[in-house]
Amino acid sequence: MFSKILIANRGEIACRIVRACRELGIRSAAVYSEADREALHVRQADEAYPIGPAAPAESYLNAERIVGAAIHCGADAVHPGYGFLSEQAPFAEACSEIGLVFIGPAPETLRAAGDKIASRAAVAEAGVPIIPGAAPPEDVEAWSVETWRAEAGRLGHPVLVKAAAGGGGRGMRRAASPGDIEEALASARAEALAAFGDGRLYLEKMLPAARHVEVQILGDGNGAAIHLGERECSVQRRHQKVFEEAPAPGLSPPLRGEILAAAVHLGERLNYRGAGTVEFLVGEGGEFYFLEINARLQVEHPVTEMTTGLDLVALQIQVAAEGRLPLAQPQVRFAGHAAEARLYAEDPARDFIPQGGNVRALDLPGGEGVRVDTGVAAGSAVPPDYDPLLAKIIAWGEDRPAALARLSGALAALRLTGLRTNQSFLAAVAGHPTFRSGELATDFIERRGGELSGEISGEGMEDARIAAALGVHLSAMSPPRAGRPGEGERRPDPWSRPGGWIPGGAA
């Protein structure tokens, strides 16, 4: 087993890995940018090392600095968490070149899974159905806009223009008609280049009312793989997940069996090592299609942990250290239902625009069957440089209604002040009759935005009321000053002073 692991990440996932290391008796070493000097993961780890400015490219995406920190602290393994460098084959290679164990798949697996165009071809060859699509040759400029339009027309609108690299909804644009193609290409390519340094794109047919179902796999890197069940991830905004649950509601036993078998088959063919996720879309008729492989730990892994009783981070570490699976498929047991809601610093009333600021007060829910994974505490800064995920609220119950009831209770009990969040929006979704019925699809939020908007209009009102009361108080304490001729003395109006500003908004 390892003696020290460097955690090449930040926020709640870094805190989660610190906890797993502590339970395994392994020392943890954190890294931090200048913006994260006082962050929770820095305080919780056994050691912490600076790696540069706030900009991700100069810190958490800087492989040379992270490898340097690992050498400096004497770590014998690196856990990349998710996002940042977690799926970058060159980073995995850089670790192995100096004798550091990369806790994740082999570089060749990362390359096969990370290139969405190549992985689609490999999956089709393996006999697993893929979503109809089209991709240009290696040269990204090989197709003219007219060719892209023709291919989209062949597939049938609406289509998605998608980045060949990366994930998380980045570099993805919807084209509802031929007139949308040119703008979708330009926007998707610009975002893909900025996020992944790779501007290659491809087309994929949009499936109406499809569900997003993914399978958690675990492999030994030598051709053996098992599954830890499936998750439902259909409730999304901007192609990014907001709610996840396990097991997926309403799947027939035969369909569930086919999806699980397909995921394990792909894990075996890829010689997958560690924890990963195979994602599928399920159509209205019960047909399913491969979507992508996320060659890393997923944000939503806690729902799988709650229904299996397994620690996925500990399993990752064990596989990396021992080169074998610590359990066989018959040893995996499933119990009850779990659901997770992602608490973000964002404003749902303004198209989920991210929010920055400081957490003034934080009171997390607890109790039987409730778990909270977070990377913030009272007093924590939430920099605008990173993903605005604050916490994950997870609830378990003997069945789905019990789990959702606990989740709603936990969301109601959560108290966080200092910046705007999507808490009320999450509560509205969790209580929505259609969500409770299990009628889920990837356009759930898009189709029901009007029904939910009334539930989020009061988001942030607590801060507004505090500010209003303070303004009245300050105005009453201010010395009077002369007004315009004929008005006499008056007190200054605190709301007339310039200076109030938030990103993307007015004073």
DOLUM-140100 format. One record per residue: residue in three letters; y, z, x of N, C-alpha, C in turn. Coordinates in steps of 0.1 Angstrom, whole numbers, plus 5000, padded with zeros to 4 digits. Example, Ala and Ser with C-alpha at 12.3 -4.5 7.8 and 13.67 -1.06 7.14 Angstrom:
<sites>
ALA494350785132495550785123496750785132
SER497850715128498950715137500050795129
</sites>
This chain:
<sites>
MET498850005009500050005000501250005009
PHE502349955003503649945011504250085013
SER505050095024505750225026507250215021
LYS507750095022509150085017509349945011
ILE510049935000510349804993511849784992
LEU512349674997513749634995513849564981
ILE514749604973514949544960516149454960
ALA515849324959516849214961517449184947
ASN518049284941518649264928519549384924
ARG520049384912520949484908520649524893
GLY521549614888521449644873520149714869
GLU519849684856518749764850517449724857
ILE517249604861515949564867515749634881
ALA516849654888516749724901516449874898
CYS517049934888516650074884515250084880
ARG514749974873513349974868512349974880
ILE512649894890511849884902511850014910
VAL513050074911513150204918512250304911
ARG512150304898511350404891509850374894
ALA509450254894508050214898507750254912
CYS508650234921508350274935508150424936
ARG509050494929508950644930507650694925
GLU507150634914505850674908504650634917
LEU504850534925503750494935503950554948
GLY504950644950505150704963505650614974
ILE506450514970507050414979508550434980
ARG509050434992510550444993511150314988
SER512350324982513050214977514350194984
ALA514750074988515950034994516749944985
ALA517949974981518749894973519749814981
VAL520249704976521349624982522449624971
TYR523649614976524849604967525949524972
SER526649464963527949394966529049494966
GLU530249444970531449534969531749584955
ALA531449494945531649534931530649644926
ASP529549654933528449744929528349874938
ARG529349894945529250014955528850144948
GLU529350164936529050284928528050264917
ALA527350154917526450124906525250214906
LEU524650224894523550314891522350294900
HIS522050164903520850134911521050184925
VAL522350184930522650224943522450374944
ARG522850444934522650594933521250634932
GLN520450554925519050594922518050564934
ALA518350464942517450424952517450524964
ASP516450524972516350624983517350584994
GLU517650454995518650405005519350284999
ALA520550255004521250134999522150075010
TYR522249945009522849865020523849765014
PRO525049745020525949645015525549505020
ILE525849405011525449275015526549175012
GLY527849225010528949125009529749134996
PRO530649044994531649044983530949034969
ALA531749044959531249044945530548914942
ALA531148804946530548674943529148664946
PRO528248624936526848624939526448534951
ALA527148424953526748334964526948404977
GLU527848504978528048574990527348704991
SER526548744981525848864981524348854976
TYR524148864963522848864958522148724959
LEU522848624961522248494963522248454978
ASN522648544987522648515001521448565007
ALA520448475009519148515014519148575028
GLU520048515036520148565050520548715051
ARG521548745042522048885042520948985037
ILE520248935027519249025021518049045030
VAL517648935037516548945047517049035058
GLY518249015062518849105073518749255069
ALA519149285057519049425052517649475052
ALA516649395048515249435048514849465063
ILE515249385072514849405086515449535091
HIS516749555088517549665092516949795087
CYS516449795075515949925069514449945071
GLY513849845077512349865080511449845068
ALA511849775058511049745046509849655050
ASP508749675043507649585046507349495034
ALA508149505023508049405012509449395005
VAL509549284998510849264990510449234976
HIS511049304966510849274952512149204947
PRO512049074942513249004938513749034924
GLY512949104916513349134902513349004894
TYR514348974886514448844879515848794881
GLY515948654880517248594883517548594898
PHE518748554902519148544916518148474924
LEU517448534934516548464943515048474939
SER514748524927513448554923512448434923
GLU513048314920512148194919512548094929
GLN513148134940513548044951512548044962
ALA511847924963510747914973511347934988
PRO512447884991512947905005513148055008
PHE513548134998513648285000512348345003
ALA511348304995509948354997509448325011
GLU509748205015509348155028510048235039
ALA511348255037512148335047511548475049
CYS511148535038510548665039509248665047
SER508348565043507048565050507148525065
GLU508148455068508348415082508548535092
ILE509148635086509348755095508448875091
GLY507348845084506348945081506649025069
LEU507648995061507949065048507049005037
VAL506449095029505649045018506649025006
PHE506648905001507348864989506548904976
ILE507048994968506349044957506548934945
GLY505748834946505848724936504948614940
PRO505048504933504148384936504348334950
ALA503348254955503548184968504548074966
PRO505248034978506247934977505847804970
GLU504647754973504147634966504047644951
THR503747764946503747794932505147794926
LEU506047854934507447854929507947714928
ARG507647634938508147494937507547424925
ALA506247444923505547374912506147414898
ALA506347544897506847604884508347584882
GLY509047584894510547574893511047444889
ASP510347334893510847204890510247164876
LYS511147164866510647154852510047014850
ILE510546914857510046774855508646774861
ALA508446824873507146824879506146904872
SER506547024867505647114860505147054847
ARG506046974840505646914827504546814830
ALA504646734841503646644845502346714848
ALA502446824856501146894859500546954847
VAL501347004838500747064826500046964817
ALA500746844816500046734808498746694814
GLU498746684828497446654835496346754832
ALA496846884830495846994827495346994813
GLY495846904805495446894791496146984781
VAL497247044785498047124776499147044770
PRO499347044757500446954751501846994756
ILE502646894758504046914762504946854752
ILE506146904751507146854742507546714746
PRO507646624736508046484740509346484748
GLY509446404758510646404766510746284775
ALA511746274783511946164792512746204805
ALA512346154816513046194829513246074837
PRO514446064844514645954853513845974866
PRO513845864874513245884888513945994896
GLU513546014908514146114917515646104918
ASP516145984919517545954920518245994908
VAL519146104908519746144896520746044890
GLU521145944898522045844893521345724889
ALA519945724888519245604886519445554871
TRP519645644862519845604848521345594845
SER521745484838523145474833523145564820
VAL524445584815524545654803523845584792
GLU523945444792523245364782521745394782
THR521145404794519745434795519445564789
TRP520245664792520045804786520045794771
ARG521045714766521245704751519945634745
ALA519445534752518345464747517045554747
GLU516945634757515745724758515845834747
ALA517145884745517345984734517045924721
GLY517445804719517145734706515645714704
ARG514945684714513445674713512845804709
LEU513345914715512746044711513146084697
GLY514446044693514946084680515846204681
HIS517046194677518046304677517646414667
PRO518046544669518746594681517746604693
VAL518346594705517646614718518346724726
LEU517646774736518246864746518346794759
VAL519546794766519646764780519446884788
LYS518446884797518047014804518046994819
ALA518347104826518347104840516847104845
ALA516547034856515247034861514947164869
ALA515947234873515747354880516347474872
GLY515847594876516447714870515947744856
GLY516647824849516247864835517347944829
GLY516948034820517948124813518948054804
GLY518647924800519547854791520647784798
ARG520747794812521747734819521447584822
GLY522447494822522247354824521447294812
MET521747344800521147294788522147264777
ARG522147144772523147104762522447024751
ARG522847044738522346984727523046854724
ALA522346744721523046614717522446584704
ALA523346594694522946574680522946424676
SER523646344684523846204681524046124694
PRO523945994694524245914706525545934712
GLY526545964704527945994709528046114717
ASP527046214716527146334723526546334737
ILE525846224740525046214753525846224765
GLU526946144766527746144778528346284782
GLU528946344772529446474774528446584778
ALA527246574771526146664773525646654788
LEU525546524792525146504806526046564816
ALA527346534814528346584824528446734824
SER528346794812528446944812527247014817
ALA526046954814524747014818524647004833
ARG525046884839524946864853525846954861
ALA527046964856528047054863527547204863
GLU526947244852526447384852525247404860
ALA524347304860523147304868523447314883
LEU524447224887524847224902525447354906
ALA526247414897526847544900525847664901
ALA524947654892523947764891522747754900
PHE522247634902521047614910521147524922
GLY522347454923522547364934521647234932
ASP521247204920520447094917520847024904
GLY521346904905521946844893520946754885
ARG519746754889518746664882518546714867
LEU518446614858518346644844517246564838
TYR516746614826515846534818516046564803
LEU515446484795515546494780514346554774
GLU514546634763513446694756513846684741
LYS512846654733513046644719513246784713
MET514246804704514346934698513446944686
LEU512647054685511747074674512447154663
PRO512547104651513147184640512347304637
ALA513047414635512447544630511247584639
ALA511347554652510347604661510447744665
ARG509347804668509247944673509047944689
HIS509648044695509448054710508448164712
VAL507248134717506248224719505848214734
GLU505748324741505348324755504248414758
VAL503548384769502348464772502548524786
GLN502348654787502348734800501048714807
ILE501148654819499948644827500048724840
LEU498848754846498748824859497748754867
GLY498048704879497148634887496948694901
ASP495848664908495648714921496048624932
GLY496448504929496848404939495648324945
ASN494448354940493248284945492448214933
GLY493148184923492548114912492048204900
ALA492248334901491848424890493148464882
ALA493048464869494248504861493748564848
ILE494548654843494248714830495548714822
HIS495448744809496648754801496848894796
LEU498148934793498449064788499049044774
GLY498648944767499148924753500348834753
GLU500748804740501948714739503148794733
ARG504348724734505548784729506248684720
GLU506948734710507848644702509248654707
CYS509948544710511248544716512148444709
SER512048434696512748324689514148354686
VAL514548484685515948514682516748504694
GLN517548394695518348364707519748324703
ARG520648334713521948274712522248204725
ARG522748084723523047994735521747974743
HIS520647964737519347944743518948064752
GLN519548174750519148304757518648404747
LYS517548474751516948564742517748684739
VAL517648734727518348864723517348964718
PHE516348924710515349014705513948954710
GLU513049044714511649014717510749114711
GLU509549064708508549164703507149114706
ALA506249214706504849184709503949274699
PRO502949214693502549074694503448984685
ALA503348854687504148764678503648764664
PRO504548794655504148814641503648684634
GLY502648694626502248574618501348474625
LEU501048484638500148384644498748404639
SER498048294635496648304631495848334643
PRO494748404642493848434653493448304661
PRO493048194655492748074662493848024671
LEU495148024665496247964672496648064684
ARG496548194681496848284692495848264703
GLY494548254700493548224710493748104718
GLU494247994712494447874719495647884729
ILE496747954724497947974733497548054745
LEU496848164742496548254753495648184763
ALA494648104758493748034767494447934776
ALA495447864769496247764777497047824788
ALA497647944785498448004795497548054807
VAL496348114804495448154815495048034823
HIS494647924816494247804823495247754833
LEU496547754829497647714838497747804850
GLY497647934847497748034858496648014868
GLU495447984864494347954873494647834881
ARG495047724875495247594882496347604892
LEU497347694889498447714899498247814910
ASN497047874909496747984918497848094918
TYR498248124905499348214903499148354909
ARG500148404915500048544921501048634915
GLY500648744910501548844904501848824889
ALA502948874884503248864870504148744867
GLY503748664857504548554853504448524838
THR505148424833505148404819505048254817
VAL504148214808504048074803504648064789
GLU505647984788506347974775506047854767
PHE505947874754505547764744506547764733
LEU506647644726507247634713506147604703
VAL506247674692505247654681505947594669
GLY505447474665506047404654505647464640
GLU506347414630506147464616504647444612
GLY504047344617502647314613501547384621
GLY502047474630501147544639500747474652
GLU501347354654501047284667501947354678
PHE501447364690502247424701502347334713
TYR503447354720503747274732504247364743
PHE503847324755504347394767505847374769
LEU506547474772507947474774508247484789
GLU507847594795508147614810507347734815
ILE507347754828506747864834507847944841
ASN507948074838508948154845508148234855
ALA508248194868507448254879508048384884
ARG508148484875508748604879508548704868
LEU508948824870508948924859510048884849
GLN509748914836510748874825511548994821
VAL512748974816513549074811512849154800
GLU512049084792511349144780510049204784
HIS509749234796508349284799508149424793
PRO509149504790508749634784507949634771
VAL508149524763507349524750505849504753
THR505549434764504149414768503649554773
GLU504449624781504049754786503849854775
MET504649844764504549944753503249914745
THR502849794744501649754736500349764744
THR500449764757499249764766499049894773
GLY500149974775500050094783500050064798
LEU500349944802500349904816501749894822
ASP501849924835503149914842503149784849
LEU503849684844503849554850504449554864
VAL505449634867506049634880505049694890
ALA504349804886503349854895502149754897
LEU501849684887500749574889501249474898
GLN502449424897503049334907502849384921
ILE503249504923503249564937501749574942
GLN500849614933499449634937498849494940
VAL499149394933498549254936499149204949
ALA500449224951501049184964500449264976
ALA500149384974499649464985498149444988
GLU497349424977495949424979495349284977
GLY496049184972495549054970494449034960
ARG494349124951493349114940493949174927
LEU493249134916493649194903493149334901
PRO493949424898493449564896492649594883
LEU492549494875491849504862491349364857
ALA490349364849489749244843490249234829
GLN490049114823490449084810489949184799
PRO488649214800488049314790488749454791
GLN489349484802489949614803491349624797
VAL491949504793493249504787493149544772
ARG493749644768493749694754495149684748
PHE495149644735496349634728496449734716
ALA497649794715497849884704499249874698
GLY499249864685500549874678501449754680
HIS502749774678503749664679504949724686
ALA505649644694506849684701507949574699
ALA509149614698510349524697511449574706
GLU512149474712513249504721514549434717
ALA515649494718516949434716517749454729
ARG518449344733519249344745520649374742
LEU521149484747522549524746523449464756
TYR524349374752525149304761526649344760
ALA527349334771528849354770529449214766
GLU529549194753529949064748530549084734
ASP531348984730531948994717531348894707
PRO530348934699529748834689530748764680
ALA531848834677532848774668533548654674
ARG533448644688534148534695533148454703
ASP532148414696531048334703530448394714
PHE530248534714529548604724530148594738
ILE531448594738532148584751531948714759
PRO531548704772531248824780532448914781
GLN532249044782533349144784533149214797
GLY534249244803534149334815534949464812
GLY534749564821535449684819534649804825
ASN534849924819534150044824533550114812
VAL532350164814531650244804532350384804
ARG533050414793533750544792532850654789
ALA531950634779530950734775529750664771
LEU528550724773527250664770526350774766
ASP525750754754524750844748523550764744
LEU522450764751521350674748520350744738
PRO519750664729518850714720517550754727
GLY516750834720515450874726514550914714
GLY513450984718512551024708511250954709
GLU510250984701508950924701509050774699
GLY508350704708508250554706509450484710
VAL510450544716511750484719511950484734
ARG512250374740512550364755513750284757
VAL514550324767515750254770515750224785
ASP515850094789516050054803517450014805
THR518150084814519550054816519950054831
GLY521049984834521649984847523050044848
VAL523450114837524750174836524650314832
ALA525750394835525850534830527350554827
ALA527650664822529150694819529850684832
GLY530950614832531750584843531450464851
SER530350394847529950264854530950154851
ALA531250074862532049954860531049844856
VAL531549754848530849634844531549514849
PRO531249464861532049354867531849224860
PRO532849144860532749014853531948914861
ASP531448944873530748854882529348824878
TYR528748914870527248904868526948904853
ASP525648884850525148884836525549014829
PRO526049004817526649124810525549214804
LEU524249204807523249284802523549434806
LEU523649524796523849664798522549744797
ALA521749714787520549794785519649724776
LYS518349764776517349714767516849834758
ILE516949814745516449924736515149874731
ILE514049954734512749924730512150024721
ALA511449984711510750074702509350034699
TRP508450134698507050104695506650174682
GLY505750104675505250164662503850124660
GLU503150184651501750154648501650004642
ASP502649964636502749824631504149774632
ARG504449654628505749594630506849664621
PRO506549694609507649764601507949894608
ALA506949974613507250104619508150084632
ALA507749974640508549944652509949904649
LEU510149824639511549774636512349894630
ALA511749984622512450094617512950184628
ARG512050204638512450284650513550214658
LEU513450084659514450014666515850024659
SER515850004646517050024639517650164640
GLY516850264640517250404642517850424656
ALA517250364666517750374680519050304681
LEU519250184675520450114676521650194669
ALA521250264658522250344651522650464659
ALA521750514667522050634675522750614688
LEU522750484693523350454705524850474705
ARG525450534715526950544716527350504729
LEU528150394729528750344742530250304739
THR531150364746532550324745533150284758
GLY534250214757534950164769535050014769
LEU534049944763534149804763533349754751
ARG533649634747532949574735531549534738
THR530649554728529249524730528749454717
ASN527549404717526849344706526049444698
GLN526349574699525549674692525449644677
SER526549634670526549614656525849484652
PHE526049384660525349254657523849274658
LEU523349344668521949374670521349454657
ALA522149544653521749624641521649534629
ALA522649444628522649354616521449264616
VAL521049214628519849124629518649204626
ALA518449324632517349404630517049444615
GLY518149454608518049484594518049364584
HIS518149244590518149124581516849104574
PRO516849074561515549054554514648944560
THR515348834564514548724570513848764583
PHE514648844591514048894604512848994601
ARG513149074591512049174588510849104582
SER511048994576509848924570509048854580
GLY509648834592508848754603509048604602
GLU510048564594510348414593511248384604
LEU510748354616511548344628511548194633
ALA512748164640512848034646513948044656
THR514047954666515047954677516447934672
ASP516647884660517947864654518347974644
PHE517648094645517848194635519348244635
ILE519848274646521248314647522248204643
GLU521948084647522847974644522847944629
ARG521747954622521647934608522248044600
ARG522248164605522548284597523848354602
GLY524648284611525848334616526748384606
GLY526948314595527848354584527348484577
GLU526048494575525548614569525748744578
LEU525748714591525848824600527348864604
SER528248764602529548784607530248904601
GLY529948924588530649044582530249174588
GLU529049174595528549294601529149324614
ILE529849224620530349234634531849244634
SER532449224622533949214622534649344627
GLY533849454626534449584630534149624644
GLU533449534652533049564665534349594674
GLY534349704681535449734689536549814682
MET536349844669537449914662537750054667
GLU536650114672536950254677537950244688
ASP537850154698538850144708540150104703
ALA540250024693541449984687542150094680
ARG541450184673542050304667542550404677
ILE541750414688542250504699543550454705
ALA543550324707544750264713545950274704
ALA545750254691546850264681547350404681
ALA546450504681546950644680547650684693
LEU547250634704547950664717549250594717
GLY549350474712550650404711551650474703
VAL551250524691552150604683552550734690
HIS551650794697551950924704552950894715
LEU552750794723553650764734555050724729
SER555050654718556250604712557050734707
ALA556450834701557050954697557651034708
MET556951024720557451104732558451034740
SER558650904738559650834746561050864742
PRO561950874751563350894748563950784740
PRO564750814730565350704722566350624730
ARG566550504726567550414734568350344723
ALA569450294728570450224719569850094714
GLY569950074701569549944695570649844695
ARG570349734688571349634686572549684678
PRO573749624679574849674672574549694657
GLY574849814652574649844638573349914635
GLU572349914646571049974643570950114647
GLY571850164656571750304661570650314671
GLU570250434674569250464684567850434678
ARG566950384686565550364682564650394694
ARG563450424690562450444701561750314705
PRO561350304717560650174722559350154714
ASP559150024712557849984705556849954716
PRO555750034716554750014727554049884726
TRP554049824714553249694712554149574717
SER555349594720556249484724556149464739
ARG555549554746555549544761554449444765
PRO554749354775553749264779552749334789
GLY551649264792550649324801549249334796
GLY549149344783547749344778547049214779
TRP545849204785545249074787543749094789
ILE542949014782541449014785541048874788
PRO539948854796539548714799539248634786
GLY539748514785539448434774540148464761
GLY541148564762541848604750543248634752
ALA543948664741545348694742545548844743
ALA546848894744547049034745546549104733
</sites>
